[in-house]
Amino acid sequence: MVTIKCSEYEKGDMIRILNYARNKKIEDSKKDNKIAKQILNIDLKTIDILIDRVNGKYREDYYNRNAKSGREKEWCIH
């Protein structure tokens, strides 16, 4: 694990940018319909995990994303 030190202002900026990215992903998926729902769900889950990490919350990723079984589990999120 890597530790990143930042000020409260920088932390707030990171969360604001991640929330913007989350909203933009949702907006783009509604506008273009080019992003598959499964891909959108994976991207939104990743952004949520990053926001949690910035807030100091950490949970172990119990499956290997690089393994085929891990990718299959991700595709069945929602």
C-alpha positions in Angstrom: 0.0 0.0 0.0 1.1 3.5 -0.8 0.6 6.5 1.6 -0.2 9.8 0.0 0.1 12.9 2.2 -2.0 15.9 1.3 -3.7 18.9 2.9 -7.4 19.0 3.7 -7.9 21.4 0.8 -6.2 18.9 -1.6 -8.3 16.1 -0.2 -11.4 18.1 -0.8 -10.2 18.9 -4.4 -9.6 15.2 -5.1 -13.1 14.3 -3.9 -14.6 17.1 -5.9 -12.8 15.9 -9.0 -13.8 12.3 -8.5 -17.4 13.3 -8.0 -17.2 15.3 -11.2 -15.8 12.3 -13.0 -18.6 10.1 -11.6 -21.3 12.5 -12.7 -19.7 13.0 -16.1 -19.5 9.2 -16.7 -23.3 8.9 -15.9 -24.1 11.9 -18.1 -22.0 10.6 -21.0 -23.7 7.2 -20.7 -27.1 8.7 -20.9 -26.2 11.0 -23.8 -24.3 8.6 -26.1 -25.3 5.2 -25.0 -21.8 4.2 -26.1 -20.8 3.0 -22.6 -22.2 -0.4 -21.8 -24.0 -0.6 -18.5 -21.5 -3.2 -17.2 -18.5 -0.9 -18.0 -20.3 2.1 -16.5 -20.9 0.1 -13.3 -17.3 -1.0 -13.1 -16.1 2.6 -13.6 -18.6 4.0 -10.9 -17.5 1.3 -8.5 -13.9 2.2 -9.1 -14.6 5.9 -8.5 -16.5 5.1 -5.3 -13.5 3.0 -4.0 -11.1 5.9 -4.8 -13.4 8.3 -2.9 -13.4 5.9 0.1 -9.6 5.7 -0.1 -9.2 9.5 -0.1 -11.5 9.5 2.9 -9.2 7.0 4.7 -11.4 4.0 4.3 -9.7 0.9 3.1 -11.0 -2.6 2.4 -9.2 -5.5 1.0 -9.9 -6.4 -2.6 -10.6 -10.1 -2.1 -10.2 -11.2 -5.6 -7.6 -10.6 -8.2 -8.8 -8.3 -10.9 -6.2 -9.6 -13.3 -7.5 -13.2 -13.0 -10.3 -14.3 -15.3 -12.5 -15.2 -12.3 -12.0 -11.7 -10.9 -13.0 -10.1 -14.1 -16.1 -12.3 -14.4 -17.1 -11.3 -10.8 -16.7 -7.6 -11.7 -18.9 -8.0 -14.8 -21.7 -9.3 -12.6 -21.8 -6.4 -10.1 -25.3 -5.0 -10.8 
